Amino acid sequence: LRNGAGDRPRGSALFAPGAGGRRAWTAPDDPRLVFAPARLQVATRQGKVACPEAICARRVAGIWWREPDELLILRGGGPEDRGQLRLYLWRPGMETTPRLRVTTDHALTGCTLWRKALLCAREAANEPRRLVAIDPESGAEALLFDPNPDAASLAFGAVRRLGWANPQGMRTYGDLVLPPSHRPGED
């Protein structure tokens, strides 16, 4: 079903229109459930294209058509992945499986496609937010803007990613930043 906003499917959370009628979107398996998994759906001129369950049935953080037939998929970032993000390249209808290009524990937010690069705000527990360009082919990052250049002179200790669940079973994660003087075995 369409909602009148171009070819955006009704109930879609993320939507990426592409050239030649290509579309990619996420939609919950059961829209009545608040935390229902949102599955990636892809359609080309030839019809719907199946994406492997292990990638497309999990949390998708962003989708973009980079070329007329190449889709970028940013997956993860939630508690089930302990915040880890993965960037895939996929040619639906030509390749059966998306190709993993980048894996990161950094948070990537506000991403947008510019030319062939993905521009994102990138940050970590021990690194303030910076604007970077990510090359999906090589995974190389280029720093575009650092609003806090003096932060590079700050000393941080090791960062440990922790995961836990509350009494109701809701999973989450967080980063523990140890003092720079911390030694293993100390409390």
C-alpha positions as CSV (number, residue, x, y, z in Angstrom):
1,L,0.0,0.0,0.0
2,R,1.2,3.5,-0.8
3,N,0.6,6.6,1.3
4,G,0.6,9.2,-1.4
5,A,4.2,10.4,-0.6
6,G,5.8,9.1,-3.9
7,D,6.3,5.4,-3.7
8,R,6.8,5.2,0.0
9,P,5.1,2.1,1.4
10,R,2.6,2.8,4.2
11,G,4.0,2.1,7.6
12,S,7.7,2.3,6.5
13,A,10.1,3.6,9.0
14,L,13.1,4.2,6.7
15,F,12.6,4.8,3.0
16,A,15.2,5.3,0.1
17,P,13.8,5.9,-3.4
18,G,16.3,5.0,-6.2
19,A,16.6,5.4,-9.9
20,G,14.4,3.5,-12.2
21,G,11.7,2.7,-9.7
22,R,14.0,1.1,-7.2
23,R,12.9,1.4,-3.6
24,A,14.2,0.2,-0.2
25,W,12.4,0.6,3.1
26,T,12.0,-0.9,6.5
27,A,8.7,-2.0,7.9
28,P,7.8,-3.8,11.1
29,D,6.9,-7.5,10.9
30,D,3.9,-6.7,13.1
31,P,2.9,-3.0,13.1
32,R,0.7,-3.5,16.2
33,L,3.8,-4.2,18.3
34,V,5.9,-1.2,19.5
35,F,9.2,-3.0,19.5
36,A,8.5,-5.3,16.5
37,P,11.6,-6.1,14.4
38,A,11.7,-3.9,11.2
39,R,12.7,-5.9,8.2
40,L,14.5,-4.4,5.2
41,Q,12.4,-4.7,2.0
42,V,13.8,-4.0,-1.5
43,A,12.1,-3.6,-4.8
44,T,13.6,-3.2,-8.3
45,R,12.0,-3.1,-11.7
46,Q,11.9,-6.9,-11.7
47,G,9.9,-6.9,-8.4
48,K,10.8,-7.6,-4.7
49,V,14.3,-8.9,-4.0
50,A,14.9,-11.1,-1.0
51,C,17.7,-10.1,1.4
52,P,19.3,-12.6,3.7
53,E,17.5,-13.0,7.0
54,A,20.7,-12.5,9.1
55,I,21.2,-9.0,7.7
56,C,17.8,-7.7,6.7
57,A,15.7,-9.0,9.6
58,R,17.9,-7.2,12.1
59,R,17.9,-3.5,13.1
60,V,18.7,-1.2,10.1
61,A,19.9,2.2,11.0
62,G,20.1,3.7,7.5
63,I,19.7,2.9,3.8
64,W,20.8,4.8,0.7
65,W,21.0,4.1,-3.1
66,R,24.6,4.9,-4.0
67,E,24.5,4.0,-7.6
68,P,21.5,3.2,-9.7
69,D,21.7,-0.4,-8.6
70,E,23.9,-0.3,-5.4
71,L,22.3,0.0,-2.0
72,L,24.2,1.0,1.2
73,I,22.8,-0.6,4.4
74,L,23.9,0.6,7.8
75,R,22.8,-2.1,10.3
76,G,23.0,-2.4,14.0
77,G,23.6,0.2,16.7
78,G,21.1,-1.3,19.1
79,P,21.3,-3.3,22.3
80,E,21.3,-6.6,20.5
81,D,24.5,-5.6,18.7
82,R,25.9,-3.8,21.8
83,G,26.1,-0.6,19.8
84,Q,28.2,-2.1,17.0
85,L,27.4,-0.8,13.4
86,R,28.1,-2.6,10.1
87,L,28.0,-1.0,6.7
88,Y,27.1,-3.2,3.8
89,L,27.1,-2.7,0.0
90,W,24.5,-4.7,-2.0
91,R,23.4,-4.9,-5.6
92,P,19.9,-6.3,-5.2
93,G,19.0,-8.7,-8.0
94,M,22.7,-9.1,-9.0
95,E,24.1,-10.3,-5.7
96,T,22.4,-12.7,-3.3
97,T,24.3,-11.4,-0.2
98,P,25.3,-7.8,0.8
99,R,29.1,-7.4,1.2
100,L,30.3,-6.2,4.6
101,R,32.5,-3.2,4.2
102,V,32.9,-1.4,7.6
103,T,32.4,-2.6,11.2
104,T,32.7,0.0,14.0
105,D,31.9,0.5,17.7
106,H,31.7,4.2,17.1
107,A,28.3,5.9,17.0
108,L,27.4,7.1,13.5
109,T,24.5,9.6,13.4
110,G,22.9,11.9,11.0
111,C,24.4,10.1,8.0
112,T,23.7,11.2,4.5
113,L,25.0,10.2,1.1
114,W,27.2,12.8,-0.7
115,R,28.6,11.8,-4.0
116,K,29.8,8.3,-3.3
117,A,30.7,8.8,0.4
118,L,28.7,8.6,3.5
119,L,28.9,11.7,5.6
120,C,28.3,11.0,9.3
121,A,28.7,12.5,12.8
122,R,31.1,10.0,14.4
123,E,31.7,9.7,18.2
124,A,32.8,7.4,20.9
125,A,32.9,7.4,24.7
126,N,36.5,8.7,24.5
127,E,36.2,10.8,21.4
128,P,33.9,13.8,20.9
129,R,31.6,14.1,17.8
130,R,33.3,14.8,14.5
131,L,32.1,15.0,10.9
132,V,33.6,12.3,8.8
133,A,33.3,11.0,5.2
134,I,33.3,7.2,4.9
135,D,34.3,5.5,1.7
136,P,32.0,2.4,1.5
137,E,34.4,0.6,-0.9
138,S,37.5,0.8,1.3
139,G,36.1,1.7,4.7
140,A,38.5,4.6,4.9
141,E,37.5,7.7,6.8
142,A,38.4,11.3,6.1
143,L,37.9,13.9,8.9
144,L,35.9,16.8,7.5
145,F,35.3,18.9,10.6
146,D,36.5,18.6,14.3
147,P,34.5,21.1,16.4
148,N,36.6,20.2,19.5
149,P,40.3,20.0,18.3
150,D,41.6,20.6,21.9
151,A,40.0,17.3,23.0
152,A,42.8,15.4,21.3
153,S,45.1,16.5,24.1
154,L,42.9,15.0,26.8
155,A,44.0,11.7,28.3
156,F,41.4,8.9,28.5
157,G,41.8,5.4,29.8
158,A,40.6,2.2,28.3
159,V,37.0,1.9,27.2
160,R,35.1,-1.3,28.0
161,R,31.7,-1.9,26.3
162,L,29.3,-3.5,28.8
163,G,25.9,-5.1,28.1
164,W,23.1,-6.0,30.6
165,A,19.4,-6.6,30.9
166,N,16.9,-5.1,33.3
167,P,14.6,-7.4,35.4
168,Q,12.0,-7.4,32.5
169,G,14.6,-8.7,30.0
170,M,15.2,-5.4,28.1
171,R,18.8,-5.4,26.9
172,T,21.0,-2.3,26.7
173,Y,24.7,-1.4,26.7
174,G,27.0,1.3,27.9
175,D,30.7,2.2,27.8
176,L,32.8,2.3,30.9
177,V,35.7,4.8,30.5
178,L,38.4,4.0,33.0
179,P,40.8,6.6,34.3
180,P,44.1,6.9,32.4
181,S,45.9,5.8,35.6
182,H,43.9,2.6,36.0
183,R,45.8,-0.7,36.3
184,P,44.3,-4.1,35.7
185,G,43.0,-5.6,38.9
186,E,42.3,-2.3,40.6
187,D,38.7,-1.4,41.6
